[in-house]
Amino acid sequence: MSSSQTSNPTGLSKENQKFFEYVTQLLFSLAIATNRPPWMKELVDQIQAEVLAHRDWIGIPAGRKSISGAYEQKKDTIRLLDYACGSGELSRTLLPYVDQTRGIDLSAGMVKAYNEVASNADLLSDKIFAVQGDILGPSADVDNGASFTGREWFDFDIAAMSMALHHVASPEGAVKKLVGRLKEGGRVFFIDWLSDSINFHGAGHSEHGPGGDGRDPGSQGQHFATPGHAHAHNVVPGSEQTITRAGFGREEMLRMLEDAGCVEVDFKLFDKKTRLGDSDQAVMQRMFLVKGKKA
């Protein structure tokens, strides 16, 4: 993590915004089209499968289906906040099980793509919609973005951040901000890379090498790719300016959630590592799910 990134979070947000606008223009067609690279499809599919397999674990009762049609405030409705939502893979994965979804992303291009996909599927904007913005900054705003001080941006049942925590200047602050958007008893979950679980084909690392059990090894300072963003260094150059961490460890994530006022925290590793890239030098990296309940 560079000193400029830690001392200037606003500058980092601008770098993220600029980079993901570029990614949208360059690779968005790959993000939802059938011609996306095989490694990218495998990565997105793996995240979707893990989230669906752990629906009850993250706070969606088993067997629950969303209310069809327009959103109505009822006692048992579930509202989801998808922060750093990208083009909406996580939102669409959980769409059948929640009643209202709101996405927020720094990138206007990602937000446009998110809403176009929803509109093309004839989904009502009251049920699923994204806006450009940044709730992590001091003013909870981004230039030309929406304000997030209104009641509709609080009291969510679930808040999620998938494969984006390693982009923010203060992960601890981001966890606290998302927990602050929940109602009492609401759930938050994060998906990200396990620190020090990187493995290059042929590098002599085992599948269950250092960090493979979720312990807290030191960061290697590597740069990785993420779903929807597709910024592996061999796919989109320049991503290193937007990455502040090479992943997180189990105890670190549980501590951040507890410090943010969560109880019933828990951590799960994905069943297998993820292949990043289609070449012989593809990176192998492990992802995790971590959750907490707002006290």
N, C-alpha and C positions, 0 to 999 in steps of 0.2 A: 504494500500500500504506500503510495507516495505521500510526501508531506503536503503537497498541494491538494490532494484529495481529502486528507483528514482536516485541513485547516479551512478549506473552502467548499463546503457541501453544496452551495449554490452553483459554483463552477462545475462540480461533478454532475449535478442535475442537468446542466446545460450540455455537458459532454454526452450524457446518456440520451438526452432528447435529440441532439444532432445525429448521434450514431444510429439510433433506432428509426429515425426518419429515413436515413440512408438505407438501412436494412429493409424497411418496408418497400421502398422503391425498387431495390435490387432483388429481393427474395420473397416478397409476399406471395407471389403467384405459386411459389413452391410450398408455402406454408399450408395451403389447403388443397392444392391440386394433386392429382394422382402421379404427376411426374416429379414429385419431390425426391431428393436423394434417399436411397434405402436406409442409411443410418439415421436420417432425420425422422423418417416415418417410424422406425423402430423406437426411437427415443420418445416421440409423442405418444405412440401406442402404449409404451411401457408406463408412462405417467398416468394415462387414462385408466389403464387396467388396475394399477395400484390404488388410485383414488376410488374407483368403483368397488374394489374389493374391501375397502376400509370405510365405506359410507357410514356405517353405524359408529365406527370408532371416531370419526371426525364430527359426529353430531347429527347425522341424518338417520332417524329411526329406520330399522330394517323394514322393508316392504312399503315404505312411504312413496307416494306419487304426488306430484304437484297438482294444484288446482288448475284446471284448464281455463283458457280465456283470460280476461283481464284480471289484474291483481286486485284483490280485495283484502282489506285488513281484517283478519279473523284471528281467533285465539291461537290456533295451531299452525299458522302460516310460518314459513321459513324464508328469511331475507338473507341474501348472500352478497358480500362485498368482495369483489375480485380486484385486488390492487396490483398494479403493474400487469394489467390483464392481457397485454399484447393483442393479438387478433382474436382471442377468445376461446382457445382450446379448453381451458379449465372450466370456463363458464358453460360452454356447450356440453361438457361431460356431465356436469351436475344439473343441467337444465330440467331433466325429467323429474327431479327430486326436490327442487326448491320452487318457491312461488314467485319470487322476485329477485332479479340479479342486477346489480349495478357494478359496472367496470370503470376503473380509472387507470389512465396511462399517460406518461409524459409525452408520448408521440402522437401527434395529430393523425399521422398516417395509419398507425396501428388502430386508433379509435375509429377512424373512417372504415377500415377493413372490418373491424369487429361489428359495427352497426350495419354495414352492407351485407355481411353474411346473415345476420339476424333478419334483416329486412327481406332478403331474397328467400328466406325460409318462412316468410309470412308470420314472423313472430311479432307480437305487439310490443311497442317500445316501453309500455308500462311494465311488462314482464322482464324484458332484458334490454339494457341500453348501456352504452359507455360514454364517458366524457373525458376530455383532455384535462389533466391537472396533476397536482403534486400535494398530497396531504402531509408530506414529511418535512416541508419547509416551515420556517417560523410563521409565515402568514397563511399557511394552508392554501396557497395559490400558486399558479404558474402563469407566466405572461400569456395573455389572451385565453386563459383557461377559466374553469368554473370555480366559484367559491364553494367551499365545503363546510360552511358554518351552519347551514340550515338543518332542521330536525330530520329531514329525509336521509341525511348522511350519517346518522347515528342510530344506535339501538338495533344494529344488525344481529341476527342470530348466529351467523357464521362470517368470519373474515378470513381471507386466504391470500397467500402470496406465493406464486409458483416460479421457482428458478429465477428470482430477481433479488433476493436479499444480498447476494454477493456483489451487487452493483451499487449499493447505497453507502454513503459515507459513514453512517452510524447505524449498524444493524440493531444495536440495543435500542436506539431511539425509534427505529422503524417498528420494532416489536411493540413498544409501548404505545405508539400512535395507533396501530391497528387494534390493539386491545381496547384502547380508548373509544373506538368506534362501535364496540359491542354493547349489547344490553347486559344487565347482570345475568350471569349464567350462560352467556353466549360463548361460542367456541371459536378459536383461532387455530389455523394450521399453516405450516410452511413446508414447501418442498425445495430442497437445494442439494448441493454437493456435499458429500462427506469429506472432511479435510484429510489430505494425505492418502486418499484412496486411488490416486492416479496410477495408471499402469500403461506402459507402451509395449506393444507387441514385441516379443523378443528381448525385452529388457531384463528378464530374469525375475520379475516380481510375481508372486503367487496370487491367486484369486483371493485368498484370505490373508494378504500381507498386512503390513502395519496399518492400523486404522480400520481394517475390514470388519471389526466387531463393534464399531461405533465409539471406540475410545477417542481421546483427545490428543492425537499426535500433533506435532508442529506443522505449520503450513509450509508447503514447498514453494509458494510464490508462483505457481503456474497459472496459465490463463486457459479457460475452458469454453466450450460451446454450450448453449442452452436451447430448449425447445422454443419454437416460434421465432426466437431471436437468430438462431443459426449463425452464431459468430465464432465458430472454431477458427483458430488463427490460419488454418489452411483453407477456409471458406470465405470469410470476410475479414480482410485486414483492418487494423485500427481498433479492434475490440479491447485491446489491453488498456486503453485510456478510460474505459468505463468499468473496469473490474477492480474492486477494492479488496476482495478476499478470495483465497483459493479453497473455499469451503468452510464447513463448521463441524465441530465435534459434538458428540452426544451431550456431555455434561455442560458444555458451553451453551447449547441451545436450551436445555432444561433450565439452566440458571437464568438466562435472559427472560424466559417466560415467567418464571417465579418472581423475578425482579419487577416484571410488568404487572404483577398482581394476579397471576394465574394459579389455579390449583389443578389437581388431576392431570399434571403434565405427563406426557409419554412420548416415546421416540421409537420409530421402527425403521430399519434398513430395508431398502428394496431388495427383493429376492436375489437379483443378479446385477452385475455391473452393466453399464451402458457403453455401447461402442460409438465413438465420435469420429466419423470419417469412414471412408470406404477403401482407403489405401492400406498397404501393409504396415504403415506407421500410425494406424488409427489409435486414438487414446481410449483407454478403458477407465471408466469412472463410476463410482457408486453414488446413488442418490438416497435420500432419506425423507421420511415424513415425521413431523413433530407437531404436537398439539398441546393446547391448554384450554382451561375453562376459566372465564372471568369470575373472580370471587364476588 
